[in-house]
Amino acid sequence: MPEPARQLKIKVGFPWIISVETDDVLGLFQRRRTSRGPFLLIVRGRGLALDTAFRMENENPILWPAHALPHQLWYFQRTDHPDQYLIVSVSNGLALDAQTGREVPRQPVMWSRHGQSHQRWRLHPTDDGAACFVESVRTGHVLDVPWEAGQETETPPVLYEMNGGENQQFLIVTPSRGPS
């Protein structure tokens, strides 16, 4: 007798933390409010994750198909500023940095943690609450995925003016060991 289909119920709201059951080919998502990370930042509708690509200080992260290895895992480190976070790589300990300029588009880099405004980020929920926009405190611009980004290209994200598109919406997910 075939196994009954699983029902998925997603509750929306802060902190936009979703758990991915990695043994589910379709990427089934469930809410997990108690998780402290690490997290994957996955572009909604694209399946691309923010990835260090084993790069070091002053180099760009890239967007790559999600696999949840350490170079795609990030922590959200609280700062002394309310609702502002450092986004820190598990694999190299570097923070996502918007740099000090304000021109757009521009590519963020990874840099040693110092907590200045160009390393602090705000998370803004999408209208449906299932994803968020990742905004630089320094520039007011959000992480954006260039249209040329694909499954086999090492494309860095850019900072751009918020337009609400799916290319600016990130799912913040916690990899899990699958259903228990």
C-alpha positions as CSV (number, residue, x, y, z in Angstrom):
1,M,0.0,0.0,0.0
2,P,1.5,3.4,-1.0
3,E,2.4,5.8,1.8
4,P,-0.1,8.7,2.2
5,A,1.0,12.1,0.9
6,R,2.4,14.4,3.5
7,Q,0.6,17.7,4.1
8,L,2.6,20.9,4.4
9,K,1.5,23.7,6.6
10,I,3.7,26.8,6.6
11,K,3.1,29.5,9.3
12,V,4.4,32.9,8.4
13,G,6.1,35.5,10.5
14,F,9.4,36.4,12.1
15,P,12.1,35.2,12.1
16,W,11.6,33.7,8.6
17,I,13.5,30.6,9.6
18,I,12.5,27.5,7.7
19,S,13.9,24.0,8.0
20,V,14.8,22.1,4.9
21,E,14.5,18.3,5.0
22,T,17.5,17.4,2.9
23,D,16.3,13.9,2.0
24,D,13.2,15.4,0.3
25,V,13.9,15.9,-3.4
26,L,11.3,18.7,-3.7
27,G,12.8,20.7,-0.8
28,L,9.9,20.4,1.6
29,F,10.0,23.3,4.1
30,Q,8.8,23.4,7.7
31,R,8.9,26.2,10.2
32,R,11.5,26.0,13.0
33,R,11.5,29.0,15.3
34,T,14.1,27.7,17.8
35,S,17.0,27.4,15.3
36,R,20.0,29.6,15.8
37,G,21.7,28.4,12.6
38,P,23.7,28.0,10.7
39,F,21.5,28.9,7.7
40,L,21.4,28.7,4.0
41,L,20.3,31.9,2.1
42,I,18.5,30.6,-0.9
43,V,17.2,32.9,-3.7
44,R,13.4,32.3,-3.9
45,G,12.4,30.6,-7.2
46,R,16.0,30.0,-8.3
47,G,17.5,27.4,-5.9
48,L,20.7,29.3,-5.7
49,A,22.4,29.8,-2.4
50,L,24.9,32.4,-1.1
51,D,28.2,30.6,-1.2
52,T,31.8,31.7,-0.3
53,A,33.3,29.4,-3.0
54,F,36.3,29.0,-0.6
55,R,37.2,32.6,-1.2
56,M,38.8,34.8,1.4
57,E,38.9,38.4,2.5
58,N,38.0,41.1,0.0
59,E,36.6,38.6,-2.5
60,N,33.0,38.2,-3.6
61,P,30.7,35.5,-2.5
62,I,28.8,33.8,-5.3
63,L,25.4,32.2,-6.0
64,W,25.5,28.5,-6.5
65,P,23.0,25.6,-6.4
66,A,22.1,24.8,-2.8
67,H,24.0,21.9,-1.3
68,A,24.4,22.9,2.4
69,L,28.1,22.3,2.7
70,P,29.9,24.6,5.2
71,H,30.8,27.3,2.5
72,Q,27.1,27.8,2.0
73,L,26.2,28.1,5.7
74,W,25.9,31.5,7.5
75,Y,25.2,32.7,11.0
76,F,23.2,35.8,11.8
77,Q,25.2,37.5,14.6
78,R,23.3,40.1,16.6
79,T,24.8,43.5,16.9
80,D,24.4,46.3,19.5
81,H,21.9,47.9,17.0
82,P,18.3,46.6,17.2
83,D,17.2,44.4,14.3
84,Q,20.7,44.5,12.6
85,Y,22.9,41.5,12.1
86,L,26.3,40.5,10.8
87,I,26.0,37.7,8.3
88,V,29.0,35.5,9.0
89,S,30.3,32.5,7.0
90,V,30.7,29.2,8.8
91,S,33.6,28.2,6.5
92,N,35.9,31.2,6.8
93,G,34.5,33.4,9.6
94,L,34.2,36.4,7.4
95,A,31.3,38.8,7.4
96,L,29.3,39.8,4.3
97,D,30.3,43.4,3.7
98,A,28.5,45.9,1.4
99,Q,31.6,48.1,1.3
100,T,31.6,51.8,2.0
101,G,30.4,53.2,-1.4
102,R,26.8,53.7,-2.3
103,E,26.7,53.2,-6.1
104,V,24.5,50.5,-7.6
105,P,24.8,47.9,-8.7
106,R,27.7,46.9,-6.5
107,Q,29.0,43.5,-5.4
108,P,29.4,42.7,-1.7
109,V,32.6,41.2,-0.4
110,M,33.6,39.1,2.5
111,W,35.7,40.9,5.2
112,S,37.0,40.4,8.7
113,R,34.3,41.3,11.2
114,H,34.3,44.8,12.6
115,G,30.5,45.6,12.8
116,Q,30.5,49.0,11.0
117,S,27.4,50.0,9.1
118,H,28.5,48.4,5.8
119,Q,28.6,44.9,7.6
120,R,25.2,45.3,9.3
121,W,22.1,43.9,7.6
122,R,18.3,44.2,8.2
123,L,15.8,41.5,7.2
124,H,12.4,42.6,5.9
125,P,9.7,40.0,5.3
126,T,8.0,39.6,1.9
127,D,4.2,40.2,1.8
128,D,3.6,36.5,2.3
129,G,6.2,36.3,5.1
130,A,7.8,33.2,3.6
131,A,11.0,35.0,2.5
132,C,12.9,38.2,3.3
133,F,14.8,41.0,1.7
134,V,18.4,41.4,3.0
135,E,19.1,45.2,3.3
136,S,22.5,46.8,3.8
137,V,22.3,49.3,6.7
138,R,25.0,51.4,5.1
139,T,23.4,51.7,1.6
140,G,19.7,50.9,2.0
141,H,20.1,48.6,-1.0
142,V,19.2,44.9,-0.9
143,L,20.9,41.7,-2.0
144,D,19.9,41.1,-5.6
145,V,20.5,38.2,-8.0
146,P,21.6,39.3,-11.5
147,W,19.5,37.7,-14.2
148,E,22.5,36.0,-15.7
149,A,23.0,33.9,-12.5
150,G,22.3,30.2,-13.2
151,Q,23.0,26.7,-12.1
152,E,26.5,26.6,-13.7
153,T,27.7,30.2,-13.4
154,E,29.7,31.6,-10.5
155,T,27.7,34.9,-10.4
156,P,28.2,37.2,-7.4
157,P,25.1,38.8,-5.9
158,V,24.8,42.6,-6.2
159,L,23.3,45.3,-4.1
160,Y,20.5,47.1,-5.8
161,E,17.4,49.3,-5.1
162,M,14.5,47.2,-3.7
163,N,12.0,46.4,-6.3
164,G,10.2,43.5,-4.6
165,G,11.1,40.9,-7.3
166,E,11.8,37.2,-6.5
167,N,15.5,37.9,-7.5
168,Q,15.7,39.9,-4.2
169,Q,13.8,37.5,-2.0
170,F,15.8,35.1,0.1
171,L,14.6,32.0,2.0
172,I,16.5,31.6,5.2
173,V,16.7,27.9,5.8
174,T,18.2,25.5,8.3
175,P,19.4,22.2,6.8
176,S,18.0,19.2,8.8
177,R,18.5,15.5,8.8
178,G,15.1,14.9,7.4
179,P,11.9,13.7,9.1
180,S,12.2,12.2,12.5
